[in-house]
Amino acid sequence: MKKKSVIGIIVSAVLYLLLFILGSSTGLIHPACYAYVGTILPFGFAFLYFYVASNIKFPGAAVLLNAFVTVGALIYGEGNLVVWLGMLILTVLSEVLRGIFKYDTLKGVRWGFIPFAFSFYTYTFHWWTNTEYSLSEALEEMPEGYAAKMEAVINNTPGIVIALILVIPVAIIAIRLAQRLMPKSRAKLN
Protein backbone atom coordinates (compact mmCIF):
# COMPACT_ATOMS: atom_id res chain seq x y z
CA MET A 1 0.00 0.00 0.00
CA LYS A 2 1.34 3.42 -0.94
CA LYS A 3 2.14 6.05 1.69
CA LYS A 4 -0.44 8.36 0.07
CA SER A 5 -3.13 5.68 0.52
CA VAL A 6 -2.22 5.18 4.19
CA ILE A 7 -2.48 8.92 4.81
CA GLY A 8 -5.82 8.97 2.94
CA ILE A 9 -7.12 6.12 5.09
CA ILE A 10 -6.12 7.93 8.29
CA VAL A 11 -7.75 11.14 7.06
CA SER A 12 -10.89 9.14 6.17
CA ALA A 13 -11.04 7.68 9.69
CA VAL A 14 -10.72 11.16 11.24
CA LEU A 15 -13.44 12.52 8.92
CA TYR A 16 -15.66 9.58 9.80
CA LEU A 17 -15.29 10.40 13.50
CA LEU A 18 -16.04 14.06 12.75
CA LEU A 19 -19.24 13.03 10.92
CA PHE A 20 -20.31 11.14 14.05
CA ILE A 21 -19.63 14.23 16.15
CA LEU A 22 -21.49 16.43 13.67
CA GLY A 23 -24.42 14.00 13.65
CA SER A 24 -24.63 13.95 17.42
CA SER A 25 -24.40 17.74 17.50
CA THR A 26 -27.62 18.03 15.49
CA GLY A 27 -29.44 17.33 18.74
CA LEU A 28 -28.70 20.93 19.66
CA ILE A 29 -31.12 21.94 16.90
CA HIS A 30 -33.90 19.54 17.95
CA PRO A 31 -34.04 16.00 19.37
CA ALA A 32 -35.59 14.73 16.13
CA CYS A 33 -32.48 15.82 14.23
CA TYR A 34 -30.30 13.68 16.51
CA ALA A 35 -32.72 10.77 16.36
CA TYR A 36 -33.01 10.63 12.57
CA VAL A 37 -29.75 12.10 11.21
CA GLY A 38 -28.40 8.55 10.92
CA THR A 39 -30.61 8.15 7.86
CA ILE A 40 -28.76 10.80 5.86
CA LEU A 41 -25.24 10.39 7.27
CA PRO A 42 -24.55 7.50 4.86
CA PHE A 43 -24.18 10.15 2.15
CA GLY A 44 -20.98 11.21 3.91
CA PHE A 45 -20.02 7.74 5.15
CA ALA A 46 -20.14 6.30 1.62
CA PHE A 47 -17.24 8.38 0.31
CA LEU A 48 -15.03 7.55 3.27
CA TYR A 49 -15.93 3.85 3.26
CA PHE A 50 -15.48 3.63 -0.51
CA TYR A 51 -12.01 5.16 -0.34
CA VAL A 52 -10.90 2.93 2.53
CA ALA A 53 -12.43 -0.24 1.04
CA SER A 54 -10.84 0.41 -2.35
CA ASN A 55 -7.43 0.62 -0.67
CA ILE A 56 -7.89 -2.23 1.81
CA LYS A 57 -8.71 -5.25 -0.34
CA PHE A 58 -8.91 -7.61 2.60
CA PRO A 59 -10.96 -7.60 5.81
CA GLY A 60 -10.59 -4.34 7.68
CA ALA A 61 -12.31 -1.34 6.06
CA ALA A 62 -15.36 -1.37 8.36
CA VAL A 63 -13.22 -2.56 11.28
CA LEU A 64 -10.81 0.35 10.94
CA LEU A 65 -13.48 3.05 10.59
CA ASN A 66 -15.80 1.79 13.34
CA ALA A 67 -12.88 1.02 15.67
CA PHE A 68 -11.64 4.57 15.24
CA VAL A 69 -15.06 5.94 16.21
CA THR A 70 -15.31 3.51 19.12
CA VAL A 71 -11.91 4.53 20.50
CA GLY A 72 -12.81 8.20 20.04
CA ALA A 73 -16.09 7.68 21.89
CA LEU A 74 -14.35 5.85 24.73
CA ILE A 75 -11.85 8.70 25.09
CA TYR A 76 -14.74 11.18 25.36
CA GLY A 77 -16.74 8.94 27.69
CA GLU A 78 -19.55 8.42 25.19
CA GLY A 79 -21.53 5.29 24.48
CA ASN A 80 -22.39 2.14 26.38
CA LEU A 81 -22.58 -1.63 25.91
CA VAL A 82 -25.47 -1.32 23.42
CA VAL A 83 -23.37 1.03 21.25
CA TRP A 84 -20.34 -1.26 21.30
CA LEU A 85 -22.34 -4.41 20.59
CA GLY A 86 -24.23 -2.68 17.79
CA MET A 87 -20.99 -1.43 16.25
CA LEU A 88 -19.48 -4.89 16.52
CA ILE A 89 -22.48 -6.57 14.88
CA LEU A 90 -22.66 -4.06 12.02
CA THR A 91 -18.90 -4.21 11.48
CA VAL A 92 -18.91 -8.01 11.33
CA LEU A 93 -21.91 -8.01 8.95
CA SER A 94 -20.18 -5.48 6.74
CA GLU A 95 -16.96 -7.47 6.59
CA VAL A 96 -18.76 -10.79 6.05
CA LEU A 97 -20.84 -9.41 3.16
CA ARG A 98 -17.79 -7.78 1.64
CA GLY A 99 -15.96 -11.11 1.94
CA ILE A 100 -18.80 -13.11 0.39
CA PHE A 101 -18.86 -10.81 -2.63
CA LYS A 102 -15.04 -10.49 -2.67
CA TYR A 103 -13.01 -7.77 -0.99
CA ASP A 104 -11.50 -6.49 -4.23
CA THR A 105 -14.78 -6.04 -6.10
CA LEU A 106 -17.22 -3.19 -6.47
CA LYS A 107 -20.03 -5.60 -5.62
CA GLY A 108 -18.31 -6.52 -2.34
CA VAL A 109 -17.91 -2.86 -1.38
CA ARG A 110 -21.55 -2.11 -2.23
CA TRP A 111 -22.94 -5.00 -0.19
CA GLY A 112 -20.56 -4.35 2.69
CA PHE A 113 -21.66 -0.75 2.91
CA ILE A 114 -25.33 -1.50 3.59
CA PRO A 115 -24.90 -2.72 7.21
CA PHE A 116 -22.07 -0.21 7.73
CA ALA A 117 -24.47 2.63 6.82
CA PHE A 118 -26.47 1.91 10.00
CA SER A 119 -23.45 2.64 12.24
CA PHE A 120 -24.63 6.01 13.58
CA TYR A 121 -27.86 4.42 14.81
CA THR A 122 -25.85 2.31 17.25
CA TYR A 123 -24.95 5.58 18.96
CA THR A 124 -28.47 7.04 19.06
CA PHE A 125 -30.20 3.78 19.89
CA HIS A 126 -29.63 4.28 23.62
CA TRP A 127 -32.70 6.52 23.56
CA TRP A 128 -34.83 3.45 22.89
CA THR A 129 -32.85 0.92 24.93
CA ASN A 130 -32.23 3.05 28.03
CA THR A 131 -34.91 5.72 27.84
CA GLU A 132 -35.03 6.67 31.53
CA TYR A 133 -31.30 7.30 31.70
CA SER A 134 -31.34 9.24 28.40
CA LEU A 135 -34.16 11.49 29.61
CA SER A 136 -32.42 12.12 32.94
CA GLU A 137 -29.23 13.08 31.08
CA ALA A 138 -31.24 15.47 28.89
CA LEU A 139 -32.69 17.12 31.98
CA GLU A 140 -29.17 17.74 33.31
CA GLU A 141 -27.41 18.76 30.11
CA MET A 142 -29.95 20.41 27.83
CA PRO A 143 -32.16 23.50 28.06
CA GLU A 144 -35.53 23.42 29.79
CA GLY A 145 -38.18 21.63 27.74
CA TYR A 146 -35.68 19.52 25.77
CA ALA A 147 -36.53 16.29 27.61
CA ALA A 148 -40.23 16.70 26.76
CA LYS A 149 -39.38 17.17 23.07
CA MET A 150 -37.03 14.20 23.29
CA GLU A 151 -39.69 12.00 24.86
CA ALA A 152 -42.07 12.81 22.00
CA VAL A 153 -39.40 11.72 19.51
CA ILE A 154 -38.69 8.52 21.47
CA ASN A 155 -42.39 7.65 21.53
CA ASN A 156 -42.67 8.12 17.77
CA THR A 157 -42.07 4.45 16.95
CA PRO A 158 -43.29 4.74 13.33
CA GLY A 159 -40.78 7.57 12.80
CA ILE A 160 -37.77 5.51 13.85
CA VAL A 161 -38.98 2.45 11.92
CA ILE A 162 -39.34 4.54 8.74
CA ALA A 163 -35.95 6.19 9.34
CA LEU A 164 -34.28 2.80 9.74
CA ILE A 165 -35.93 1.39 6.62
CA LEU A 166 -34.84 4.45 4.63
CA VAL A 167 -31.19 3.83 5.51
CA ILE A 168 -31.11 0.99 2.95
CA PRO A 169 -32.07 3.00 -0.16
CA VAL A 170 -29.98 5.94 1.07
CA ALA A 171 -26.98 3.60 1.48
CA ILE A 172 -27.44 2.18 -2.02
CA ILE A 173 -27.72 5.63 -3.60
CA ALA A 174 -24.81 6.99 -1.54
CA ILE A 175 -22.37 4.19 -2.39
CA ARG A 176 -23.26 4.40 -6.09
CA LEU A 177 -22.75 8.15 -5.97
CA ALA A 178 -19.36 7.64 -4.30
CA GLN A 179 -18.25 5.17 -6.95
CA ARG A 180 -19.22 7.59 -9.72
CA LEU A 181 -17.53 10.60 -8.13
CA MET A 182 -14.38 8.70 -7.14
CA PRO A 183 -13.07 7.16 -10.38
CA LYS A 184 -9.54 6.56 -8.99
CA SER A 185 -10.92 4.49 -6.13
CA ARG A 186 -13.31 2.69 -8.45
CA ALA A 187 -10.44 1.79 -10.79
CA LYS A 188 -8.78 -0.12 -7.91
CA LEU A 189 -11.74 -2.52 -7.70
CA ASN A 190 -12.76 -5.34 -10.06
C-alpha positions as CSV (number, residue, x, y, z in Angstrom):
1,M,0.0,0.0,0.0
2,K,1.3,3.4,-0.9
3,K,2.1,6.1,1.7
4,K,-0.4,8.4,0.1
5,S,-3.1,5.7,0.5
6,V,-2.2,5.2,4.2
7,I,-2.5,8.9,4.8
8,G,-5.8,9.0,2.9
9,I,-7.1,6.1,5.1
10,I,-6.1,7.9,8.3
11,V,-7.8,11.1,7.1
12,S,-10.9,9.1,6.2
13,A,-11.0,7.7,9.7
14,V,-10.7,11.2,11.2
15,L,-13.4,12.5,8.9
16,Y,-15.7,9.6,9.8
17,L,-15.3,10.4,13.5
18,L,-16.0,14.1,12.7
19,L,-19.2,13.0,10.9
20,F,-20.3,11.1,14.1
21,I,-19.6,14.2,16.2
22,L,-21.5,16.4,13.7
23,G,-24.4,14.0,13.6
24,S,-24.6,14.0,17.4
25,S,-24.4,17.7,17.5
26,T,-27.6,18.0,15.5
27,G,-29.4,17.3,18.7
28,L,-28.7,20.9,19.7
29,I,-31.1,21.9,16.9
30,H,-33.9,19.5,17.9
31,P,-34.0,16.0,19.4
32,A,-35.6,14.7,16.1
33,C,-32.5,15.8,14.2
34,Y,-30.3,13.7,16.5
35,A,-32.7,10.8,16.4
36,Y,-33.0,10.6,12.6
37,V,-29.7,12.1,11.2
38,G,-28.4,8.6,10.9
39,T,-30.6,8.2,7.9
40,I,-28.8,10.8,5.9
41,L,-25.2,10.4,7.3
42,P,-24.6,7.5,4.9
43,F,-24.2,10.2,2.1
44,G,-21.0,11.2,3.9
45,F,-20.0,7.7,5.2
46,A,-20.1,6.3,1.6
47,F,-17.2,8.4,0.3
48,L,-15.0,7.5,3.3
49,Y,-15.9,3.8,3.3
50,F,-15.5,3.6,-0.5
51,Y,-12.0,5.2,-0.3
52,V,-10.9,2.9,2.5
53,A,-12.4,-0.2,1.0
54,S,-10.8,0.4,-2.4
55,N,-7.4,0.6,-0.7
56,I,-7.9,-2.2,1.8
57,K,-8.7,-5.2,-0.3
58,F,-8.9,-7.6,2.6
59,P,-11.0,-7.6,5.8
60,G,-10.6,-4.3,7.7
61,A,-12.3,-1.3,6.1
62,A,-15.4,-1.4,8.4
63,V,-13.2,-2.6,11.3
64,L,-10.8,0.4,10.9
65,L,-13.5,3.0,10.6
66,N,-15.8,1.8,13.3
67,A,-12.9,1.0,15.7
68,F,-11.6,4.6,15.2
69,V,-15.1,5.9,16.2
70,T,-15.3,3.5,19.1
71,V,-11.9,4.5,20.5
72,G,-12.8,8.2,20.0
73,A,-16.1,7.7,21.9
74,L,-14.3,5.8,24.7
75,I,-11.9,8.7,25.1
76,Y,-14.7,11.2,25.4
77,G,-16.7,8.9,27.7
78,E,-19.5,8.4,25.2
79,G,-21.5,5.3,24.5
80,N,-22.4,2.1,26.4
81,L,-22.6,-1.6,25.9
82,V,-25.5,-1.3,23.4
83,V,-23.4,1.0,21.3
84,W,-20.3,-1.3,21.3
85,L,-22.3,-4.4,20.6
86,G,-24.2,-2.7,17.8
87,M,-21.0,-1.4,16.3
88,L,-19.5,-4.9,16.5
89,I,-22.5,-6.6,14.9
90,L,-22.7,-4.1,12.0
91,T,-18.9,-4.2,11.5
92,V,-18.9,-8.0,11.3
93,L,-21.9,-8.0,9.0
94,S,-20.2,-5.5,6.7
95,E,-17.0,-7.5,6.6
96,V,-18.8,-10.8,6.1
97,L,-20.8,-9.4,3.2
98,R,-17.8,-7.8,1.6
99,G,-16.0,-11.1,1.9
100,I,-18.8,-13.1,0.4
101,F,-18.9,-10.8,-2.6
102,K,-15.0,-10.5,-2.7
103,Y,-13.0,-7.8,-1.0
104,D,-11.5,-6.5,-4.2
105,T,-14.8,-6.0,-6.1
106,L,-17.2,-3.2,-6.5
107,K,-20.0,-5.6,-5.6
108,G,-18.3,-6.5,-2.3
109,V,-17.9,-2.9,-1.4
110,R,-21.6,-2.1,-2.2
111,W,-22.9,-5.0,-0.2
112,G,-20.6,-4.4,2.7
113,F,-21.7,-0.8,2.9
114,I,-25.3,-1.5,3.6
115,P,-24.9,-2.7,7.2
116,F,-22.1,-0.2,7.7
117,A,-24.5,2.6,6.8
118,F,-26.5,1.9,10.0
119,S,-23.5,2.6,12.2
120,F,-24.6,6.0,13.6
121,Y,-27.9,4.4,14.8
122,T,-25.8,2.3,17.3
123,Y,-24.9,5.6,19.0
124,T,-28.5,7.0,19.1
125,F,-30.2,3.8,19.9
126,H,-29.6,4.3,23.6
127,W,-32.7,6.5,23.6
128,W,-34.8,3.5,22.9
129,T,-32.8,0.9,24.9
130,N,-32.2,3.1,28.0
131,T,-34.9,5.7,27.8
132,E,-35.0,6.7,31.5
133,Y,-31.3,7.3,31.7
134,S,-31.3,9.2,28.4
135,L,-34.2,11.5,29.6
136,S,-32.4,12.1,32.9
137,E,-29.2,13.1,31.1
138,A,-31.2,15.5,28.9
139,L,-32.7,17.1,32.0
140,E,-29.2,17.7,33.3
141,E,-27.4,18.8,30.1
142,M,-30.0,20.4,27.8
143,P,-32.2,23.5,28.1
144,E,-35.5,23.4,29.8
145,G,-38.2,21.6,27.7
146,Y,-35.7,19.5,25.8
147,A,-36.5,16.3,27.6
148,A,-40.2,16.7,26.8
149,K,-39.4,17.2,23.1
150,M,-37.0,14.2,23.3
151,E,-39.7,12.0,24.9
152,A,-42.1,12.8,22.0
153,V,-39.4,11.7,19.5
154,I,-38.7,8.5,21.5
155,N,-42.4,7.7,21.5
156,N,-42.7,8.1,17.8
157,T,-42.1,4.5,17.0
158,P,-43.3,4.7,13.3
159,G,-40.8,7.6,12.8
160,I,-37.8,5.5,13.9
161,V,-39.0,2.5,11.9
162,I,-39.3,4.5,8.7
163,A,-36.0,6.2,9.3
164,L,-34.3,2.8,9.7
165,I,-35.9,1.4,6.6
166,L,-34.8,4.5,4.6
167,V,-31.2,3.8,5.5
168,I,-31.1,1.0,2.9
169,P,-32.1,3.0,-0.2
170,V,-30.0,5.9,1.1
171,A,-27.0,3.6,1.5
172,I,-27.4,2.2,-2.0
173,I,-27.7,5.6,-3.6
174,A,-24.8,7.0,-1.5
175,I,-22.4,4.2,-2.4
176,R,-23.3,4.4,-6.1
177,L,-22.7,8.2,-6.0
178,A,-19.4,7.6,-4.3
179,Q,-18.2,5.2,-7.0
180,R,-19.2,7.6,-9.7
181,L,-17.5,10.6,-8.1
182,M,-14.4,8.7,-7.1
183,P,-13.1,7.2,-10.4
184,K,-9.5,6.6,-9.0
185,S,-10.9,4.5,-6.1
186,R,-13.3,2.7,-8.4
187,A,-10.4,1.8,-10.8
188,K,-8.8,-0.1,-7.9
189,L,-11.7,-2.5,-7.7
190,N,-12.8,-5.3,-10.1
